[in-house]
Structure formats: C-alpha cells, structure tokens
Amino acid sequence: MNSAPRIRVGIGGWVFPPWRGVFYPQGLPQARELAHASRQVTAIEINGTFYGSQKPASFRRWHDETPEDFVFSLKGPRFVTHRSDLATAGSSIDRFFTTGVLELRDKLGPVLWQFAPRMAFDEAGFAAFLELLPQQLDGRPIRHVVEVRHRSFAAPSFTELLRRHRVAVALVDDDNYPAFETITGDFVYARLRRCVEGEPTGYAPDALDSWAERFRQHSAQKGHDCFVYFINGAKVRAPAAAQALLQRLAN
C-alpha cells in the first residue's frame, strides 16, 4: 500500500452466461473463465461472499489462477449489514475473516460493506459498526468501504465518522440511489452501474473519457489508489466498458 497509486478497473464476478461467446471465447471451458477474465481486466469484485461463506480452498485457487498484480474486492456478508442493530455484528465480522479470505494474500483488495436501501443513518449504531472493522489482520492492512443508499447518510457526522476510521464511501453511478462523492479514506472505490446494451462499450465514449480523467486526477494529483467496477446495468457490456476505460488510462 506504500507503492505508487494504482487505478484498477474490473467487473463484478466472472460467471455470467451471456458473456460466453462475447467476452469469453466460444468454447472456453467454464473452469478457465477466471484465468481469462483476470487477464483482460485488473480487478474483480466478488459478490458471492455477500450471500454465504466461501471455502479457503476457493480463495487459494482464485489467488493462483490470476496474474501476480491482480486484485479481488470482496463484498462483506449480508448477515453483517442487513440487521437492525449493527453493534451486534462483531461475531459475524470475525467469522467472515476466518473463512479463508486471507488466502488471497497480496491480492486481497478492499472489503465492501453494502447496506440495504431502507437503512437510515443512525450515528451511534454506525459508529459502533465501524469500531468492529479490523484495521489489520496477520500484519496485513485491511481496507474497508461502505455503500450506503439512504439519503439520510448525506450528513456531516457520517463523513466525519468515516474519516475518523479511515473507511471509504463508495461512489455509485446509479439512477436509483444518491451519489456520495466525498473522499473519506485513502482510496477511491467506484461502482459504475449505467451500462446500456445499445452502447458497444457500455458507457458512451465521452462518458468514459470523463471517468478516466477523474480517476487520473485522484491517482496522480491526490495520491489515491482507485478501484473501479462496472456493475449491473446492462451487465453484458460490463467487460467491454472496463476494457475501454483501461485503454484510456493506458494512453
């Protein structure tokens, strides 16, 4: 984390049948899809960890099948975030980090904690939740990012809490939820959800140009690592969008 800032761009997951014959070459075995995807983008956000525990062997395999400088972000389990009393989430958080997550080793990126749209901001409850998040495990720093979707979180006290705990807030490009653009951690985490099927690169070229410039500024001028994922929308276009953004960032 002390190296030069990086901009990583990727997709959500890698198992998606409509990508076969489009993003994945025709006839590519499903067992080779992660190896292929991880050589076309530079990061993947794993959604399966939101719904249930994965096996340590799976994390080891994902580590071994991907390039040396690849990164996975993980969604924290819903059993942590979708509860009425966040202060009681400690045992579930601890359990999550003992399921093999650390088998990703140097490829473990930020952990995303996504909250339900109906959950309003409660300062005491959210402060208690942030206190439960481990800042490091086995000598490895752990980065955390929250995705909140209720407008009540647009409060100075929420921003101050995140800054105090060095936790980022996800920048979500979505028609349905408010965008929280304040930088509260030492990195930027963006979830871009407006891909359209009629656009070959998901986002229009001028929009991709704008996003590329924005992330360049965060990285080069402000020293922030950036993690950018094309999520949902017309998901079939997400890989093309990620590749188009990476191409712009390489120029």
C-alpha positions as CSV (number, residue, x, y, z in Angstrom):
1,M,0.0,0.0,0.0
2,N,3.0,2.3,0.1
3,S,3.7,1.9,-3.6
4,A,2.7,4.4,-6.3
5,P,-1.1,4.9,-6.6
6,R,-2.8,2.4,-9.0
7,I,-6.1,2.6,-10.9
8,R,-7.6,-0.8,-11.1
9,V,-10.6,-1.5,-13.3
10,G,-12.8,-4.5,-13.4
11,I,-16.1,-6.3,-13.3
12,G,-18.4,-7.9,-10.8
13,G,-17.8,-11.7,-10.7
14,W,-16.8,-13.8,-13.7
15,V,-19.5,-16.4,-14.1
16,F,-22.2,-14.9,-16.3
17,P,-23.5,-17.0,-19.2
18,P,-24.3,-14.0,-21.5
19,W,-20.5,-13.3,-21.5
20,R,-19.8,-16.6,-23.2
21,G,-19.0,-16.1,-26.9
22,V,-19.0,-12.3,-26.3
23,F,-16.3,-11.6,-23.6
24,Y,-15.2,-15.2,-23.3
25,P,-14.1,-17.0,-26.5
26,Q,-16.5,-19.5,-27.9
27,G,-15.9,-22.9,-26.3
28,L,-13.8,-21.7,-23.4
29,P,-14.3,-24.1,-20.5
30,Q,-16.0,-22.5,-17.5
31,A,-13.1,-23.6,-15.4
32,R,-10.9,-21.3,-17.4
33,E,-13.1,-18.2,-17.3
34,L,-11.4,-16.6,-14.2
35,A,-8.0,-17.1,-15.8
36,H,-9.2,-15.4,-19.0
37,A,-11.1,-12.5,-17.3
38,S,-8.2,-11.7,-15.0
39,R,-6.0,-11.1,-18.0
40,Q,-8.5,-8.7,-19.6
41,V,-9.2,-6.5,-16.6
42,T,-7.2,-5.7,-13.5
43,A,-9.6,-6.4,-10.7
44,I,-12.8,-8.3,-9.9
45,E,-15.4,-7.7,-7.2
46,I,-16.6,-11.0,-5.7
47,N,-20.4,-10.9,-4.9
48,G,-20.7,-14.5,-3.6
49,T,-19.2,-13.6,-0.3
50,F,-22.3,-11.4,0.3
51,Y,-24.6,-14.4,0.3
52,G,-22.6,-17.0,2.1
53,S,-19.2,-18.3,3.1
54,Q,-16.7,-19.5,0.6
55,K,-14.1,-22.2,1.2
56,P,-10.4,-21.5,1.9
57,A,-9.5,-23.7,-1.0
58,S,-11.6,-21.5,-3.3
59,F,-9.7,-18.3,-2.2
60,R,-6.4,-20.2,-2.7
61,R,-7.4,-21.3,-6.2
62,W,-8.6,-17.8,-7.2
63,H,-5.2,-16.4,-6.0
64,D,-3.3,-19.0,-8.0
65,E,-5.3,-18.6,-11.2
66,T,-4.8,-14.9,-11.6
67,P,-1.9,-12.7,-12.6
68,E,0.6,-11.6,-9.9
69,D,-0.6,-8.0,-9.7
70,F,-4.4,-8.8,-9.8
71,V,-6.7,-7.7,-7.0
72,F,-10.1,-9.0,-5.7
73,S,-12.5,-6.9,-3.8
74,L,-15.0,-8.8,-1.6
75,K,-18.5,-7.9,-0.6
76,G,-18.9,-8.5,3.1
77,P,-21.8,-10.8,4.1
78,R,-25.3,-9.5,4.3
79,F,-25.6,-11.1,7.8
80,V,-23.4,-8.2,8.9
81,T,-25.0,-5.3,7.1
82,H,-28.7,-6.3,6.9
83,R,-29.5,-6.3,10.6
84,S,-31.4,-3.8,12.8
85,D,-28.6,-3.4,15.4
86,L,-25.2,-3.0,13.7
87,A,-23.5,-3.1,17.1
88,T,-24.2,-6.8,17.3
89,A,-22.3,-7.6,14.1
90,G,-18.9,-8.4,15.7
91,S,-19.1,-12.2,15.7
92,S,-20.3,-12.2,12.1
93,I,-17.4,-9.9,11.0
94,D,-14.9,-12.1,12.8
95,R,-16.4,-15.2,11.2
96,F,-16.1,-13.7,7.8
97,F,-12.4,-13.0,8.1
98,T,-11.8,-16.6,9.3
99,T,-13.4,-18.3,6.2
100,G,-10.3,-18.1,4.1
101,V,-10.4,-14.5,3.0
102,L,-6.7,-14.0,3.8
103,E,-5.8,-16.9,1.5
104,L,-5.9,-14.2,-1.2
105,R,-2.8,-12.8,0.4
106,D,-1.5,-9.8,-1.6
107,K,-4.5,-10.0,-4.0
108,L,-7.0,-9.0,-1.3
109,G,-8.3,-5.6,-2.1
110,P,-11.0,-3.5,-0.2
111,V,-13.9,-5.2,1.5
112,L,-17.2,-3.6,0.5
113,W,-20.0,-3.4,3.1
114,Q,-23.2,-2.8,1.3
115,F,-26.3,-1.6,3.3
116,A,-29.9,-2.0,2.4
117,P,-31.6,1.0,0.7
118,R,-34.1,1.2,3.6
119,M,-31.5,1.6,6.3
120,A,-31.3,5.2,7.5
121,F,-28.3,6.7,9.2
122,D,-28.1,6.2,12.9
123,E,-24.9,7.8,14.2
124,A,-24.4,5.7,17.3
125,G,-25.2,2.4,15.5
126,F,-22.9,3.2,12.6
127,A,-20.1,4.3,14.9
128,A,-20.4,1.0,16.7
129,F,-20.2,-0.9,13.4
130,L,-17.1,1.0,12.3
131,E,-15.4,0.2,15.6
132,L,-15.8,-3.5,14.8
133,L,-14.0,-3.5,11.5
134,P,-10.4,-4.8,11.8
135,Q,-7.7,-2.4,10.5
136,Q,-5.3,-5.2,10.1
137,L,-5.1,-9.0,10.3
138,D,-2.0,-11.1,10.4
139,G,0.0,-8.0,9.9
140,R,-1.8,-7.1,6.7
141,P,-3.7,-3.8,6.5
142,I,-7.4,-4.3,5.6
143,R,-9.2,-1.6,3.6
144,H,-12.9,-1.1,4.1
145,V,-15.5,0.7,2.0
146,V,-19.2,1.2,2.7
147,E,-22.0,1.6,0.2
148,V,-25.0,3.4,1.7
149,R,-28.2,4.1,-0.2
150,H,-30.4,6.1,2.0
151,R,-30.4,9.9,1.7
152,S,-30.1,10.4,5.4
153,F,-26.4,9.5,5.2
154,A,-25.8,12.8,3.5
155,A,-24.8,14.3,6.9
156,P,-21.5,15.8,8.1
157,S,-21.5,13.4,11.0
158,F,-21.4,10.4,8.7
159,T,-18.5,11.8,6.8
160,E,-16.6,12.6,10.0
161,L,-17.2,9.0,11.3
162,L,-15.7,7.5,8.1
163,R,-12.7,9.8,8.1
164,R,-12.0,9.0,11.7
165,H,-11.9,5.3,10.9
166,R,-10.2,5.7,7.5
167,V,-13.1,4.0,5.8
168,A,-14.1,4.9,2.2
169,V,-17.6,5.5,0.9
170,A,-18.4,4.0,-2.4
171,L,-19.0,6.3,-5.3
172,V,-22.0,4.7,-7.1
173,D,-23.1,5.9,-10.5
174,D,-26.8,4.8,-10.4
175,D,-30.2,6.2,-11.4
176,N,-31.9,5.0,-8.2
177,Y,-29.6,6.0,-5.4
178,P,-27.8,9.2,-4.3
179,A,-24.1,9.5,-5.2
180,F,-21.7,10.0,-2.2
181,E,-18.6,11.6,-3.7
182,T,-16.7,12.7,-0.6
183,I,-13.3,11.1,-0.1
184,T,-13.0,9.7,3.4
185,G,-10.4,7.0,3.1
186,D,-7.0,6.8,1.3
187,F,-8.5,5.3,-1.8
188,V,-11.4,5.7,-4.2
189,Y,-14.0,2.9,-4.8
190,A,-16.4,3.4,-7.7
191,R,-19.3,1.2,-8.8
192,L,-20.5,2.3,-12.2
193,R,-23.9,0.9,-12.9
194,R,-25.2,2.7,-16.0
195,C,-24.0,0.4,-18.8
196,V,-26.5,0.3,-21.7
197,E,-26.8,-2.6,-24.1
198,G,-27.1,-0.4,-27.1
199,E,-23.6,1.1,-26.5
200,P,-20.8,-1.3,-27.5
201,T,-18.6,-0.1,-24.7
202,G,-21.5,0.1,-22.2
203,Y,-20.8,3.8,-21.5
204,A,-20.6,6.4,-24.2
205,P,-17.1,7.3,-25.3
206,D,-17.3,10.9,-23.9
207,A,-18.5,9.5,-20.5
208,L,-15.6,7.1,-20.4
209,D,-13.2,9.9,-21.2
210,S,-14.6,11.9,-18.3
211,W,-14.3,9.0,-15.9
212,A,-10.8,8.3,-17.0
213,E,-9.8,11.9,-16.4
214,R,-11.4,11.9,-13.0
215,F,-9.6,8.8,-11.8
216,R,-6.3,10.1,-13.2
217,Q,-6.7,13.2,-11.0
218,H,-7.4,11.1,-7.9
219,S,-4.4,8.9,-8.6
220,A,-1.8,11.4,-9.9
221,Q,-2.7,14.6,-8.1
222,K,-4.2,13.3,-4.9
223,G,-2.2,10.0,-4.4
224,H,-5.3,7.8,-4.2
225,D,-5.5,4.2,-5.3
226,C,-8.7,3.7,-7.4
227,F,-10.8,0.6,-7.7
228,V,-13.4,0.9,-10.4
229,Y,-16.0,-1.7,-11.1
230,F,-18.7,-1.8,-13.9
231,I,-21.6,-3.4,-12.1
232,N,-25.1,-4.3,-13.3
233,G,-26.9,-2.0,-15.7
234,A,-26.6,-3.9,-19.0
235,K,-24.1,-6.4,-17.4
236,V,-23.3,-8.0,-20.8
237,R,-21.4,-4.8,-21.6
238,A,-19.5,-4.5,-18.4
239,P,-16.3,-6.2,-19.6
240,A,-16.2,-4.0,-22.7
241,A,-16.7,-0.9,-20.6
242,A,-13.9,-2.0,-18.2
243,Q,-11.5,-2.7,-21.2
244,A,-12.4,0.6,-22.8
245,L,-11.6,2.5,-19.6
246,L,-8.4,0.7,-19.1
247,Q,-7.4,1.5,-22.7
248,R,-8.0,5.2,-22.0
249,L,-6.0,5.1,-18.8
250,A,-3.1,3.5,-20.6
251,N,-2.8,6.4,-23.1
